[in-house]
């Protein structure tokens, strides 16, 4: 897969191998699919190494890469086969001979980068955010952050994330901020999207899309729903390890009958038009791609002002609330309900800002320029 010319940055064909251990859906997966597809369309030789559990089913992420004509090398492995994983990644790097190995997520940052370092191939990582949670996740993230000090370039998707990485010891000269871009299929009509969710009336509909885990804060929306929200229904799109716990919380508050649990929905962003209000209730974020989907659909947004969210939206485009404040979240959703004219004006401003600031082409070019900077001081060739 090596480049046809000596890579020097913009305008040169580069060979890039992305490495990730993707989930079914998520922000990391959306960013990687958009980036790899954009790089291929720009003429670069790009491929993705996807590390999957041996028994994992079909992946919407891999299907999206196939539609974008991005070659995929799938490595299906049993649990904890770390030595085998690293060896297979090294063999793949030898076979494909990329100019750069670009990793995404803690597993790839540790395993994929180590394979590249053994072979002298330059490494770039994009840090999409941190999930926090239990001790095991925190341990993985500590190892991940330590590994960043060895990368040729570390990309943060937001300025707060970059500040956190700088404080953790990532050398400033190798730390770069490249905010995510956005490009989506056209959304469905409101009526069609509501039919997809089984909503056949004009109820005020609140939408939530994400991984059901502690950092995404679905429990905070449930707490808000149990407070002083206007009459409404909530559609929850996604799944995760805390699904049972959050559903139990909804039952305890007596609000589960107001919630439709839609599970994982492929290309869920196209259905944001079903919602009268989109809610992001996260405790922590990088740059959440789901916000871009809501902005593209022209839906009024209520979001916790965490991580890179204020880089994406201001008070002119959305109602921003403090994290972990159910009362503030409930008040903001109520405001969308009681003042729809102001809410739709904010939604229009959000769509205009998305179109102006998040086009994929300049974003793809920024990554190509970064690779060129990294490759200006080439390391030893593949053995």
N, C-alpha and C positions, 0 to 999 in steps of 0.2 A: 504493500500500500504506500510505499515511499513516494516522496514528491518528485515531480519531473524536473524541478529546478531547485537551486539552493534557496531555502526559504529566507526571505528578508522582510516579510511584513505584508502590507497592503498590496494587492494586485498579484501576489504570487500564489500558485497552487500549493496548498499544504495538505499533508496527510495527518489526520487527527483520529485517534482512537479514544472514544469516550468509554468510561467504565462506571457502572452503577449496579446496585442490587435493588432493582425497582420494586415498588409495591404495585398494587392493582391500579390505583389512581393517586394523584397527589400533585402538589406544586412542583416538587423536584422532577417528577416524570413529565409534567407539562413543559417545564423550562427546557429540559434535555431534548424532548421531541422537537420543540420549536427550533432550538439551536442547531441540532444535527441536521434537520431538514433544511434550514436556512443556509447552513454551510454547504450542504450538497448542492442546493440550487445556485449558490454562488460559484460553483466549480471546484470546490475543495474535495479531496478524497477522504470522506468521513465514514466511520463505522462505529457501532456501539457494541461493547461487550456487556451482556446482561447476565449477572450472576443470580441464579434462581434456586430455590429449594427444589430438590429432586422431584417432589410430589406436587409442586405448584401447578395449578391449572393454566388455562389459556390467559394471556395477559392483554388487556386493552392497550397497554403501553406499547407492546411489541407490534400489535396490529396497526397502531398509529404510525410507527416507524416504517412498517411495510408500505403503508399508503403513501408515505413521503419518499419511497425508494431509497431508504437508508439501510445498508447492509447490517445485519445483526448476527453476532456470534453469541449463541446461548450456551452458558455453562451451568448445567443442572448438577447440583451437588447435595450429598446428604448433610445433615446437621453437623456443625463443628469440624468440617473437613478442611481446615484452614491451610494445611501444608499442601494438600492436593489442589486447592483453589489457587494458591500462589504459583505452583508449578504450571498449572494450565494457563494462567494469565501470562507467565513468562514465555511459554511456548507460543501463545497467540501473538505476543509482541514480536517475537523473533520472526514469525511467519508473515505478519502484516507490515512490519518495519515502519511504524508511524514516526513522524517528526516530533509529535507531542502526544503524551498520554494525559487526558483530561478527566479527572475523577469527580464524582458527585456522591455525597453521602458518606457516613462514617466508615462503613465497611469497605467501600472502594478507596477512600482516602488512606486506609491502613493497608489493605491487601493489594489493591491495584497499583498504588504508588510504590510500595516496597518492591513489587515485581519490576516496575520501570526503573527504579533506582539501581537494582542489581544489574540491569542491562545498560545503564548509562543514558537512558532516554529522558529528556526534559519533561517535567511534570507541572501541570496547572490544576488547581482545584477551584470549583465554585462552591462556596459555603452558602447553603440555602437557608440556614437557621438551625436552632437547637431545640430539641423537644423537652429536655429536662425529664421530670418523672422520677422513677425509682432509682435505686442505687446502681443497678446494672446499666441503665441508660447513661447515668452520670459518669460511670467509669468509662464506658465507650467514648463518650464525648471528651473526657479528659485525655484519653489516648489519641483521639482524633486531633485535638488542639495541639498536642505535643508534636504530632506528625507534621503540622503545618509549617513548622520552622525549617523543614527540609525541602519544601516545595520551591520551585523556581518562581512561581507566582501564585498568590492566594487572592481569589476574587470574592469580595463580600457583595451581597445583593442590596445592601442598604447602608447608610452612614452609621446608624447605631450599631449594626453588626460589625462594621469595620472598627469602630471604637472598642468594642468588646475584644476583638481579635488582637488589636494593638496592645491592649492592657494585658492580654494573655501571653504576650511575648513574640507575636509574629513580627518579623522585621519590617519596619515601615516601607523600606525600599521595594519590598516584594508584595506589598499589600495594595490592592486596587479595588475601587468601587465601580461596579458595572450594574446598574439597575436593570431589572428584567424588562423585556419587551412583551408585547402581546399581539396575538393574531388568532382569531377564532372563526369557526364556521358561522354563517348567519343564524341568529336565534330563530326559534319557532315563533309563531304568533301566540298571543296571550291565550287564546281559546285552545289551540292545539297543545300548548305546554300544560295547561291545566288539565286537559283530558289525559295527558300522559301520567299525571299524578292522581288521577281519579277524582279531581275536584270539579264538580259540575254546577257550582253556584257562584255567586258574586261575593263570597266571604272575603274579608280582609285576610290576605295570606302572607304569612311571614316565612321566609326561606332561610335555611341554614345548610351549608354544604361543607363537608370536611371529614377528616378522620376522627372518629369518636374516641378521643384520648384526652388525658388531663389537660395538656397544654392548649387544646383547641377550645376548651371552656363551654361545651354544650350544657353542662350542668348550670352554668351561670344564666343561660337563656331559660332553662327550666325554672330556676328561681325567679327570674323576671316574670315569666308567664304566670307564676303563682301569686304575683303581687297585683299591681293595678293596671294591667294591660287592658286595652279595649277588647271587645269581643273579636276574636280572631282564631284562625287555625294556623298551625305550624307544620311545615314540611321539613323533615330531617333527611338529607341525602348523604349517605356514607355509612361506614361501619367501623368497628375497631374494638380494642380490648375492653373498653369501658361501656359498651352498649348495654349490657345487662344492668350495671350499676345505675346508669342514667335513666333507664326505663323504670327501675325500682324507685328512683327519686321522683319521677313524674307521677307514679302511682301514689306515693306517700303524700304528694301535694294535691292529688285529685285532679290532675290536668292531662293525664295520658289520653283521655278521649278527645282532646283537642289537637293531638299530634298524629301526623301520618309519617310512619317510619318507612321511607322509600328504599333503604338499603343503597348499595352501590349502583349508580346509574351511569352508563357509558355516555361520554360527551354531555355531562350534566349542565355545563354552562349554557347550552342552547335552550335550556328550560327555565332559565332565570326570569324570562318574561312572564312566567306564571305568577311571580311574587309581586305583592304590593310594597314589600319592604324586605330587603336582604340584610341579614345580620351576621356580622363576624364578631364573635364573643371571646376571642382567643386570649390566653394569658401571655403568650409569647409568639412572635412571628419573625420571619425574615422579610421577604416581599411576597405577600400572599397572592398567588395567581388567581385565586377564586375572586378576589376583588376586581381584577381586570374583567373577568367574565360578567360580573354584575354590572360593571360600568359599561361594557359593550352592549348589554341588553337594555340599558337605560332605566334601571331599577333604582329607586331611592335606597340609600345605604345607611345603615347604622353600624359603626365599627368601633371596637376598642382601640385606643390610640397606643398601640404597642409596636415595638420593633420598627420595621420599615413602613408601617401603615401611614404615618404622617408624611412620608416621602411621596406617597401615592395620592393621598387625598388631603384636602384642607377643609376647614369649616364651610367653605364656599361650595364644596362638592358633596359633602356628606355630614351627618351628625356623628361627631367623634366623642367617645365617652371614656372615662377612666376604666382600667382593667379591674375585673373582679368586683364590680359594683352593680349588682342586679337592679337596685332602685334607679340608678342613672340609666341603665339599659332600658328598663321599662318606660321611663319618662321619655326617652328619645323615640322609641317605637310608637308611643302614644302621640307624640308630636307629628310623626309621619301620617298617622291616621287622621288627626284633627285638622291638619293643615296640608292637604295634598298638593295644593298649588305650589307652595314653597318647596315641598319635597320633590316635585317633578322638575322645578327649576334647578335644584341642586343636581338631580340626576342628569339633566341636559348638560350642565357645566362639567360633570364628571366624564360624560361621553366625549365632549370636546377636548378635555385635557388628555384623555386616553389617546385620541387620534393624533394630537399634537406631539406628545412626548414619548410614546411607547411603540413607535414603528420598528419592525424587526430588522430592516436592512441596515440602518446605522449601528444597531446593536451587534449584528453579526460581524460587521466591519471592525468594531471595537475589539472583539475577540481575536480577529485575524491580526490586528495591529499588536495586540498583547503577545500573541504567539511569536510574531516577528521579533519583538523585543527580547523575549526569552531565548529565541534561537540565534540572536546576535552573538551570544557567547556559548557556542555549542559544546556539549559534553562529549565524552568518548562514544564512538559508534557502537552499535549492537554487536555483541560477540558472536 
